[in-house]
Amino acid sequence: MPRQKKSARGKHRWIGFESSELISREGINDIFKEKSSLSEVKIVDLYSAKNKTIAIAKAPLSTYKEALDAINKCESLSTITSSGKIRLVRQRLSSI
């Protein structure tokens, strides 16, 4: 079967965020399941160091603003950066 063309795959944004405590991928997914606006958001990368967790999530462009608001409303989560390119988000997070 041929691969989908780029325009048919849909647009998305990458969101870099941190947790003030150590948390697992399953823990973040549980938080996301509780919020209806985060149901389509997927965790791509997860790094743990120095009593905090840094993660990158992929959100559809149509729910991007709601996803940002929902992540920032969670007690232990806060966004750091976001972009349309994962390379830029990884680069920005590596300096932290």
C-alpha positions as CSV (number, residue, x, y, z in Angstrom):
1,M,0.0,0.0,0.0
2,P,1.4,3.4,-0.9
3,R,2.3,5.9,1.8
4,Q,-0.1,8.8,2.5
5,K,1.0,12.1,1.0
6,K,2.1,14.8,3.5
7,S,-1.0,17.0,3.0
8,A,-3.3,14.1,3.9
9,R,-1.6,13.3,7.2
10,G,-3.0,16.4,9.0
11,K,-1.2,19.2,10.7
12,H,0.0,19.0,14.3
13,R,2.2,20.9,16.8
14,W,4.8,19.5,19.2
15,I,4.6,20.7,22.8
16,G,7.5,20.6,25.3
17,F,6.5,20.5,28.9
18,E,7.8,19.6,32.3
19,S,6.6,18.1,35.5
20,S,7.8,19.4,38.9
21,E,8.0,15.7,40.1
22,L,9.1,12.4,38.6
23,I,6.3,10.9,36.7
24,S,6.0,8.0,34.3
25,R,4.6,7.9,30.8
26,E,1.6,6.0,32.2
27,G,1.1,8.7,34.8
28,I,1.1,11.5,32.2
29,N,-1.3,9.4,30.0
30,D,-3.7,9.1,33.0
31,I,-3.6,12.8,33.5
32,F,-4.4,13.3,29.8
33,K,-7.3,10.8,29.9
34,E,-8.9,12.9,32.6
35,K,-9.0,16.0,30.4
36,S,-11.2,15.7,27.4
37,S,-9.2,18.3,25.5
38,L,-6.1,16.2,25.8
39,S,-7.6,12.9,24.4
40,E,-5.9,13.2,21.0
41,V,-2.5,14.3,22.5
42,K,0.2,11.6,22.3
43,I,3.5,11.5,24.4
44,V,6.5,11.1,22.1
45,D,9.6,11.6,24.3
46,L,10.0,11.4,28.0
47,Y,13.2,12.3,30.0
48,S,13.6,12.2,33.8
49,A,16.4,14.0,35.6
50,K,16.9,16.0,38.8
51,N,13.5,15.3,40.4
52,K,11.6,16.4,37.4
53,T,10.3,15.0,34.1
54,I,10.5,16.7,30.7
55,A,8.3,15.4,27.9
56,I,7.3,16.1,24.3
57,A,3.7,15.7,23.1
58,K,2.2,15.7,19.7
59,A,-1.2,17.6,19.4
60,P,-3.4,18.1,16.4
61,L,-3.4,21.7,15.2
62,S,-7.2,21.9,15.6
63,T,-6.9,21.3,19.4
64,Y,-3.5,22.8,20.0
65,K,-4.6,25.9,21.9
66,E,-7.0,23.9,24.2
67,A,-4.1,21.4,24.8
68,L,-1.8,24.1,25.9
69,D,-4.4,25.5,28.3
70,A,-5.2,22.1,29.7
71,I,-1.5,21.2,30.3
72,N,-0.9,24.5,32.1
73,K,-4.0,24.0,34.2
74,C,-2.6,20.7,35.6
75,E,-1.0,21.2,39.0
76,S,2.3,19.6,38.3
77,L,2.7,20.3,34.6
78,S,3.8,23.4,32.8
79,T,4.6,24.0,29.1
80,I,8.1,25.2,28.1
81,T,8.0,25.5,24.3
82,S,6.1,24.4,21.3
83,S,6.7,24.3,17.5
84,G,5.6,22.7,14.3
85,K,9.0,20.9,14.1
86,I,10.0,18.3,16.7
87,R,13.7,19.1,16.0
88,L,13.2,22.6,17.4
89,V,11.4,21.5,20.5
90,R,14.1,18.9,21.2
91,Q,16.8,21.5,20.7
92,R,15.1,24.0,23.0
93,L,14.6,21.4,25.7
94,S,18.2,20.1,25.5
95,S,19.4,23.5,26.8
96,I,17.4,23.1,30.1
